[in-house]
Amino acid sequence: MNRIIIALLATLAFASQAQAGIDESINAFTAPIAQFVGTVVFFKISVAGAQLPLVVLWLVIGAVFFTIYMGFINLRGFKHAIELVRGDYADPNSSGEVSHFQALATAVSGTVGIGNIGGVAIAVTIGGAGATFWLIVAGFLGMSTKFVECTLGVKYRTENPDGSVSGGPMYYLRKGFEERGMPGFGKFMGTFYAVGIFIGALGIGNMFQSNQAYVQLNTVAGGALDGYGWLVGLILAGVVFAVIIGGIKSIARVTEKVVPFMAIFYCFFAIIVILLNFSSLPMAISNIFTGAFTGEGVAGGALGALIIGFQRAVFSNEAGIGSASIAHAAVRTKEPVTEGYVSLLEPFIDTIVICTITALVIGTSQVADPNFAGDATGVAMTSAAFERHMSWFPVPLAFAALLFAFSTMISWSYYGLKGWTYLFGEGQMGQTVYKVIFCAFVALGCIVKLGPILDISDALVFLICVPNILGLYFLAPIVRAEMEAYKAKLETGEIRKFA
């Protein structure tokens, strides 16, 4: 036994020494690929001195169109969305695996992540305070996109013999285009999406999250975890595996508890910081509106602030990416459009509430002390805003970041799983193999520094918005018909409250 332990320690020591060399080799090999893919996916055009990524324009135009086409459902449907989440219309005889609230919690956990803490700080740094205003506008518009894609996710889902369900863009793209006489094109689009969501789940939905969780823990620990990334990774992987091995029902049972707690926990401490900066709040709010239309000090002026705000919003709530519809497809319901209503709350929580609160934490701190963060950016900048008043504030922030990362990983594990089963079948052995691979990448994210690989994963996640939005345009009339039929049933009393 002692020899085994000594051999294991020697192996770990060797791996630690060899890590830098391996990282450099992999980075050198993948960097050109990442640069090419990133250049294509995030291709930018110059507009009045500001750089506009076409993929962001594609998503925003779609959000504007769906908002108008669905008659501003993001406003009209908000009250009914809350009623559905409360369970007022929950029919216990409906097919599916999770409740409306559980589906929402799972989808929110997939979008509320490190970006809500660090990404907002970067957006405010580059786009100024005015970026916050456009971030909120984009979140509002994105609610309509979520409505369309999540309605389709339920309508075109597949019910498996064991009672489980599989849904999402790969299914509604394939079946939807097949209904329109384009089966070959639909099959290609579905397969392309499945490959993209599978790879994305291992990168942006996995390795990036575990890496940032480790960085935050190590920062709070004062560097005491240097060299112990493997241990943190193994612990995280073990906890994630314990949750995802039970499938969507297990994931939903966790997210319905973790998501409300982590959102309230983070917002509680953030609001304390805002209140401590209360004298700076009026000026911070004024800067948001002034910056939105003047863009002082921002490349491209007001347009630059708009672009940065929209970009942060679509990166945060993923409206148009289609990933959330995979979780929403598992809901227990007989009416697909009910989950469209529920999904309206997702961008509202992620972008309009949590991202805005983060922006106000930073904005009020900047008014009180313009140099409060020094050269810090991202998560470090948000942490500095918390630390201004109480030195221990970064500790709850790090805990919140850990929860955000954990919840994102377990949700994205399910997204990647459905991409995997779409490609390789629903067999239990294959699903277990995928879950082991996913958890191995969780551990890997804490150990290695594979920047270009994560860049490729990030790019692929946004590349799949192209077929998804295209499919939404084609299928939007079906969603509107479903919405009108559902509203008629509500008015006639055919659909009634159960609670």
ZAMARGU-4260 file (C-alpha; in steps of 0.2 Angstrom, whole numbers, plus 5000, padded with zeros to 4 digits):
<rodrens>
0) 5000/5000/5000 | 5014/5012/5005 | 5022/5009/4988 | 5006/5013/4979 | 5004/5029/4988
5) 5023/5034/4985 | 5020/5030/4966 | 5004/5040/4966 | 5013/5055/4974 | 5027/5053/4962
10) 5015/5053/4947 | 5006/5069/4953 | 5023/5077/4956 | 5029/5073/4938 | 5012/5078/4931
15) 5014/5095/4940 | 5031/5098/4933 | 5026/5093/4916 | 5010/5103/4916 | 5017/5119/4909
20) 5026/5110/4895 | 5010/5101/4890 | 5000/5117/4891 | 5012/5126/4880 | 5012/5112/4867
25) 4993/5111/4866 | 4991/5130/4866 | 5004/5132/4852 | 4994/5118/4842 | 4977/5125/4845
30) 4980/5144/4845 | 4980/5146/4825 | 4963/5135/4825 | 4956/5146/4839 | 4961/5162/4830
35) 4953/5156/4814 | 4937/5150/4822 | 4936/5166/4833 | 4939/5177/4818 | 4925/5169/4808
40) 4912/5167/4822 | 4915/5184/4830 | 4918/5194/4813 | 4916/5212/4816 | 4911/5227/4805
45) 4916/5245/4809 | 4901/5256/4813 | 4904/5274/4817 | 4920/5270/4825 | 4913/5255/4835
50) 4917/5237/4831 | 4901/5226/4830 | 4902/5207/4830 | 4890/5201/4816 | 4884/5186/4828
55) 4878/5199/4840 | 4869/5209/4827 | 4861/5192/4821 | 4855/5188/4839 | 4848/5206/4842
60) 4839/5208/4825 | 4831/5191/4829 | 4826/5197/4847 | 4818/5213/4840 | 4809/5203/4826
65) 4801/5191/4839 | 4797/5204/4851 | 4786/5213/4837 | 4780/5197/4829 | 4774/5190/4846
70) 4765/5206/4850 | 4777/5211/4865 | 4774/5195/4874 | 4789/5199/4885 | 4777/5212/4893
75) 4760/5204/4891 | 4765/5187/4896 | 4775/5191/4912 | 4761/5190/4924 | 4755/5173/4917
80) 4773/5167/4918 | 4773/5169/4936 | 4757/5160/4938 | 4764/5145/4929 | 4780/5145/4939
85) 4769/5145/4955 | 4760/5129/4949 | 4743/5137/4947 | 4740/5128/4930 | 4751/5112/4934
90) 4741/5097/4928 | 4748/5082/4937 | 4743/5071/4922 | 4754/5079/4910 | 4769/5070/4902
95) 4787/5076/4906 | 4800/5075/4920 | 4801/5091/4929 | 4789/5105/4935 | 4789/5123/4927
100) 4799/5129/4942 | 4812/5116/4941 | 4814/5118/4922 | 4816/5137/4925 | 4829/5134/4939
105) 4839/5123/4928 | 4839/5135/4914 | 4843/5150/4925 | 4857/5140/4933 | 4865/5137/4915
110) 4865/5156/4912 | 4869/5164/4929 | 4887/5161/4930 | 4904/5169/4931 | 4899/5181/4918
115) 4886/5189/4929 | 4900/5194/4941 | 4915/5197/4930 | 4908/5199/4912 | 4897/5214/4918
120) 4913/5223/4925 | 4922/5221/4908 | 4907/5228/4899 | 4906/5243/4910 | 4925/5245/4909
125) 4925/5245/4890 | 4907/5252/4886 | 4906/5264/4901 | 4891/5266/4912 | 4879/5268/4897
130) 4882/5249/4893 | 4871/5245/4907 | 4856/5253/4900 | 4858/5244/4883 | 4862/5228/4893
135) 4844/5229/4901 | 4836/5233/4884 | 4844/5218/4876 | 4839/5207/4891 | 4821/5213/4888
140) 4821/5209/4870 | 4829/5192/4873 | 4814/5187/4883 | 4804/5186/4867 | 4818/5175/4859
145) 4817/5163/4874 | 4798/5162/4872 | 4799/5156/4854 | 4814/5143/4856 | 4807/5136/4872
150) 4789/5134/4865 | 4797/5124/4851 | 4808/5114/4862 | 4792/5107/4870 | 4782/5105/4854
155) 4795/5095/4845 | 4802/5085/4859 | 4804/5066/4859 | 4796/5055/4872 | 4807/5040/4876
160) 4801/5023/4880 | 4807/5025/4898 | 4797/5040/4901 | 4811/5052/4899 | 4811/5066/4886
165) 4823/5074/4874 | 4821/5091/4866 | 4830/5106/4860 | 4835/5115/4844 | 4842/5099/4836
170) 4825/5091/4837 | 4814/5106/4832 | 4827/5110/4818 | 4826/5092/4811 | 4807/5090/4813
175) 4802/5108/4809 | 4812/5108/4792 | 4806/5090/4788 | 4788/5097/4790 | 4792/5110/4777
180) 4799/5097/4764 | 4817/5100/4768 | 4822/5084/4778 | 4840/5083/4772 | 4843/5101/4777
185) 4834/5099/4794 | 4844/5084/4798 | 4861/5093/4794 | 4855/5108/4805 | 4851/5097/4819
190) 4867/5087/4819 | 4877/5103/4817 | 4869/5110/4832 | 4871/5094/4842 | 4890/5094/4839
195) 4891/5112/4844 | 4882/5110/4860 | 4891/5095/4865 | 4908/5103/4862 | 4902/5119/4870
200) 4897/5110/4886 | 4914/5103/4889 | 4922/5121/4887 | 4912/5136/4891 | 4899/5126/4901
205) 4912/5116/4910 | 4931/5119/4910 | 4929/5138/4910 | 4918/5137/4925 | 4928/5125/4936
210) 4944/5135/4932 | 4936/5151/4937 | 4929/5143/4953 | 4947/5137/4957 | 4954/5154/4954
215) 4942/5163/4965 | 4945/5150/4979 | 4963/5152/4978 | 4962/5171/4978 | 4952/5171/4994
220) 4964/5158/5001 | 4979/5170/4998 | 4987/5158/4986 | 4987/5143/4998 | 4979/5132/4984
225) 4993/5135/4972 | 4998/5118/4965 | 4982/5110/4972 | 4971/5113/4957 | 4970/5094/4954
230) 4963/5092/4972 | 4950/5106/4969 | 4946/5098/4952 | 4943/5081/4959 | 4932/5087/4973
235) 4922/5098/4961 | 4921/5083/4948 | 4915/5071/4962 | 4901/5083/4968 | 4895/5087/4950
240) 4895/5068/4946 | 4885/5064/4961 | 4872/5076/4954 | 4872/5073/4936 | 4872/5054/4937
245) 4854/5054/4942 | 4849/5064/4926 | 4837/5079/4924 | 4827/5075/4939 | 4842/5075/4950
250) 4849/5090/4942 | 4832/5099/4944 | 4830/5094/4963 | 4847/5103/4966 | 4844/5118/4955
255) 4827/5122/4962 | 4836/5124/4979 | 4853/5131/4974 | 4847/5144/4961 | 4835/5154/4973
260) 4848/5153/4987 | 4863/5159/4976 | 4853/5172/4968 | 4846/5179/4984 | 4864/5177/4993
265) 4873/5186/4979 | 4860/5200/4978 | 4859/5202/4997 | 4877/5206/4998 | 4877/5216/4982
270) 4863/5227/4988 | 4872/5230/5005 | 4887/5237/4995 | 4875/5248/4985 | 4867/5254/5001
275) 4884/5258/5008 | 4887/5268/4993 | 4869/5276/4994 | 4875/5294/4992 | 4883/5289/4975
280) 4868/5280/4969 | 4859/5295/4960 | 4875/5299/4951 | 4878/5281/4946 | 4860/5280/4939
285) 4862/5296/4930 | 4878/5290/4922 | 4869/5275/4915 | 4857/5285/4906 | 4869/5299/4901
290) 4882/5286/4895 | 4869/5277/4885 | 4865/5291/4873 | 4882/5301/4874 | 4895/5287/4876
295) 4908/5299/4884 | 4925/5291/4883 | 4919/5276/4874 | 4926/5270/4857 | 4911/5274/4845
300) 4902/5285/4857 | 4884/5280/4861 | 4884/5267/4848 | 4899/5259/4856 | 4891/5258/4873
305) 4875/5251/4864 | 4886/5237/4856 | 4895/5232/4872 | 4879/5232/4882 | 4870/5221/4869
310) 4885/5210/4868 | 4886/5207/4886 | 4867/5203/4887 | 4867/5190/4873 | 4883/5182/4880
315) 4875/5181/4898 | 4857/5176/4895 | 4861/5165/4879 | 4844/5170/4871 | 4845/5164/4853
320) 4858/5151/4857 | 4844/5138/4860 | 4853/5129/4875 | 4839/5133/4888 | 4826/5125/4877
325) 4834/5108/4881 | 4830/5110/4899 | 4813/5118/4896 | 4809/5103/4885 | 4809/5091/4900
330) 4794/5100/4908 | 4778/5092/4913 | 4765/5100/4902 | 4752/5097/4888 | 4753/5114/4881
335) 4770/5119/4873 | 4767/5137/4874 | 4766/5137/4893 | 4785/5134/4894 | 4787/5148/4882
340) 4779/5159/4895 | 4790/5152/4909 | 4806/5155/4899 | 4802/5174/4899 | 4808/5175/4917
345) 4825/5168/4913 | 4833/5184/4904 | 4824/5194/4917 | 4832/5186/4931 | 4849/5184/4923
350) 4851/5200/4914 | 4839/5213/4920 | 4841/5209/4939 | 4857/5201/4943 | 4868/5209/4929
355) 4860/5226/4933 | 4864/5224/4952 | 4882/5220/4948 | 4883/5235/4937 | 4876/5246/4951
360) 4889/5239/4963 | 4903/5244/4951 | 4895/5260/4946 | 4892/5267/4964 | 4909/5262/4968
365) 4916/5271/4953 | 4907/5287/4958 | 4913/5286/4976 | 4931/5282/4971 | 4935/5282/4953
370) 4951/5272/4956 | 4944/5259/4968 | 4949/5245/4957 | 4966/5250/4951 | 4971/5240/4936
375) 4959/5226/4941 | 4946/5220/4928 | 4933/5207/4927 | 4929/5197/4943 | 4944/5206/4952
380) 4936/5222/4949 | 4919/5217/4956 | 4928/5209/4971 | 4937/5226/4974 | 4920/5235/4974
385) 4914/5223/4987 | 4931/5225/4997 | 4930/5244/4998 | 4919/5243/5014 | 4923/5227/5022
390) 4939/5217/5019 | 4930/5200/5021 | 4917/5204/5007 | 4927/5195/4994 | 4924/5179/5004
395) 4905/5178/5001 | 4908/5184/4983 | 4920/5169/4980 | 4907/5158/4988 | 4894/5165/4976
400) 4906/5163/4961 | 4908/5145/4966 | 4889/5142/4967 | 4887/5150/4950 | 4900/5140/4942
405) 4894/5124/4950 | 4876/5127/4945 | 4881/5131/4927 | 4891/5115/4926 | 4877/5104/4931
410) 4865/5112/4919 | 4877/5112/4904 | 4881/5094/4908 | 4863/5090/4903 | 4864/5101/4887
415) 4879/5092/4882 | 4871/5075/4886 | 4856/5079/4875 | 4868/5083/4861 | 4877/5067/4864
420) 4861/5056/4864 | 4855/5065/4848 | 4871/5059/4840 | 4874/5042/4848 | 4858/5036/4855
425) 4849/5036/4871 | 4858/5020/4878 | 4862/5021/4897 | 4879/5015/4895 | 4883/5029/4882
430) 4875/5042/4894 | 4886/5036/4908 | 4902/5037/4897 | 4897/5055/4893 | 4895/5059/4911
435) 4912/5052/4916 | 4920/5062/4901 | 4911/5078/4907 | 4917/5076/4925 | 4935/5072/4919
440) 4934/5089/4910 | 4928/5097/4926 | 4944/5092/4935 | 4955/5096/4920 | 4948/5114/4920
445) 4956/5117/4937 | 4973/5109/4932 | 4978/5115/4914 | 4978/5132/4905 | 4970/5128/4888
450) 4965/5146/4883 | 4964/5142/4864 | 4953/5127/4867 | 4941/5137/4877 | 4941/5150/4864
455) 4936/5137/4851 | 4922/5130/4863 | 4916/5148/4866 | 4915/5152/4847 | 4906/5136/4843
460) 4892/5140/4856 | 4889/5156/4847 | 4891/5148/4830 | 4876/5137/4833 | 4865/5152/4835
465) 4865/5154/4816 | 4855/5138/4813 | 4845/5141/4828 | 4839/5159/4824 | 4836/5153/4806
470) 4825/5139/4812 | 4816/5151/4824 | 4811/5162/4809 | 4804/5148/4799 | 4794/5141/4814
475) 4789/5157/4822 | 4771/5156/4814 | 4769/5139/4822 | 4773/5147/4839 | 4761/5162/4836
480) 4747/5150/4832 | 4751/5140/4848 | 4750/5156/4858 | 4734/5161/4850 | 4726/5144/4853
485) 4732/5143/4871 | 4725/5161/4875 | 4708/5156/4867 | 4708/5140/4879 | 4712/5151/4894
490) 4697/5163/4889 | 4685/5149/4887 | 4690/5140/4903 | 4696/5125/4894 | 4712/5127/4903
495) 4709/5130/4921 | 4719/5133/4937 | 4724/5117/4947 | 4730/5127/4962
</rodrens>
